Amino acid sequence: MAETNNAYTEDSIRSLDWREHIRLRPGMYIGKLGDGSSQDDGIYILVKEIIDNSIDEYVMGNGKTIEIKISEHKVQVRDYGRGIPLGKVIDCVSKINTGGKYDSKAFQKSVGLNGVGTKATNALASYFRVQSVREGQMKVAEFERGELVQDHPVTETNQRNGTLITFVPDDTIFKNYRFIPEYLENQMWNYVYLNAGLTVNFNGQKFYSENGLKDLLSRKGDPESLRYPIIHLKGQDIEIALTHGDEYGEEYYSFVNGQYTTQGGTHLAAFREAIARTVKEFFKKDYEASDVRASIIGAISLRVQEPVFESQTKTKLGSILMGPDSPTVRGYINDFVKEHLDNYLHKNPAVADAMKRRIEQSERERKDMAGIKKLANQRAKKANLHNRKLRDCRIHFTDEQNEKHLLSTLFITEGDSASGSITKSRNVESEAVFSLRGKPLNCYGLKKKVVYENEEFNLLQHALNIEEGLEDLRYNRVVIATDADVDGMHIRLLLLTFFLQFFPDLVKNGHLFILETPLFRVRNKKETIYCYNEEEKQAAMKKLGKNPEITRFKGLGEISPDEFGKFIGDNIRLEPVILHADTSIPKTLSYYMGKNTPERQQFIIQNLKVEKDIVADVEEEIYA
């Protein structure tokens, strides 16, 4: 038998140390890397892993304040807990399977158990510093990319007990990353909602909550659209809050041991089932579960002894018991909701009546569009067999066993040339393209029936698979990719109206983005620079020197497929569509998409610039 060059021998086997393994396969530990444009990107997981340790200290009764500072690239987290035992400081941040959480008496219901989180942050940081203070003594150690570079001796100090972690995410792994303040603020609010009495000082702002999940729903829901006061129920290891609003879809926030389970899991499924079952039994009517849950806003927080998550990032809870010799999560939640929600509705007949009216309104709306829905779905089924509008990819958001499922993306674009460029340059594994044939319908003020009556909207809904909610959403990122001209902006606005009006939970859960593409190409014979705004163009012209060639891209179709690949690959620039907590969707849509309102006319008049003003601004920038 002939000898082969790729012989499989003992020399082929090599072991990676913990640091190398995390850096080689970061997705196993922190999900997708990303650049910070998504709330589940790796840089936010790094922050969370450090704060989680401080939260666990607070839950154990140690330290009521956590101080957090996050600048453009540096993160600092200071708690006033017990501090890491000084002799174990280095081990705790650099040895896998080292930590206090193996002793279940010390940490009964913590999030992290395997001691990976802090080590992952250390390995994926270009600089990492840990400082622990215990009883007048302080120990400091410094690392670079997980390697110990400075082991400081123990010194005397008058600082308060606790731990201070400082780190800088490694920009060779997290390329072009930036922290988005709204995402960080949401993280901080979630921590205080789940830990009533805790104070988080974040970048000079104080975060504090007295009423837990009730405060969360008060902040998230538009007060004017709530049909009845928030129902807030608490048990020993469970807390729930719920109400109904006026928006389409269902909106939930679910947590396990203080961890925001963005992808839900058994606890959320049980919560949804228990609400529908309890409400039907209370009213003694066989309502459709979808009518009970339509327009609901709910939150659930659970504390269990040994949570089993479906990934290291802990965004989805698996099937588990509440604790040794305890009922399943499903049974526990169902029993709690059945008893306490039923009692609440009996004691508050006005709330029960308002809930009933909302459910029956949903029932009427569903029956009203049953006929058109059936016909539209038949048409969509035929179209899906040969859907020219959708050029699909291989990996979808629902393929949870595939570590790349978080990268699944749908680009919504307009026109054959733009669609062609993206289709030819996309990554067929994880990027799909949906082509619009022109400007979509302005659906402001229309009923949801239009989603089925309008073929394009119906096919888009089916491509995303969001007809029944977000549980089976096929793409993690839904990206509006239109030209950066007036027509492109108008199409963008019409699509935003469609999603905000009929699928607001898609936006609120951080799945909708705007694709940023370069406006200019500046080049000479040696170098090409793509610029996304006038400032970048001026800097590129300065860098390249005399008479560079400048191209102004008027539309996506003008960018060749070869070039386009550079803007939707590793260096993709996405602007997330973020709804601020105090944003009222009906008011926002009315302002931008309603008939010419006096407020909008006044805004245009006050902010309109004539051509000479714009020229003066540009000249000022050039000669400044």
Secondary structure, 3 states (H helix, E strand, C coil): CCCCCCCCCHHHCCCCCHHHHHHHCCHHHHCCCCCCCCCCCHHHHHHHHHHHHHHHHHHCCCCCEEEEEECCCCEEEEECCCCCCHHHHHHHHHCCCCCHHHCCCCCCCCCCCCCCHHHHHHHCEEEEEEEEEECCEEEEEEEECCEEEEECCCEECCCCCEEEEEEEECCCCCCCCCCCHHHHHHHHHHHHHHCCCCEEEECCEEEECCCCHHHHHHHHCCHHHCCCCCEEEECCCEEEEEEECCCCCCEEEEEECCEECCCCEHHHHHHHHHHHHHHHHHHCCCCCHHHHHCCEEEEEEECCCCCCECCCCCCCECCCECCCCCCEHHHHHHHHHHHHHHHHHHHCHHHHHHHHHHHHHHHHHHHHCHHHHHHHHHHHHHHHHCCCCEECCCCCCCCCCCCCHHHCEEEEEECHHHHHHHHHHCCCCCEEEEEECCCCCCCCCCCCHHHHHCHHHHHHHHHHCCCCCCCCCCCCEEEEECCCCHHHHHHHHHHHHHHHHHCHHHHHCCCEEEEECCCEEEECCCCEEEECCHHHHHHHHHHHCCCCEEEECCCHHHCCHHHHHHHCCCCCEEEECCCCCCCCHHHHHHHHHCCCCHHHHHHHHHHCCCHHHHHHHHHHHHHC
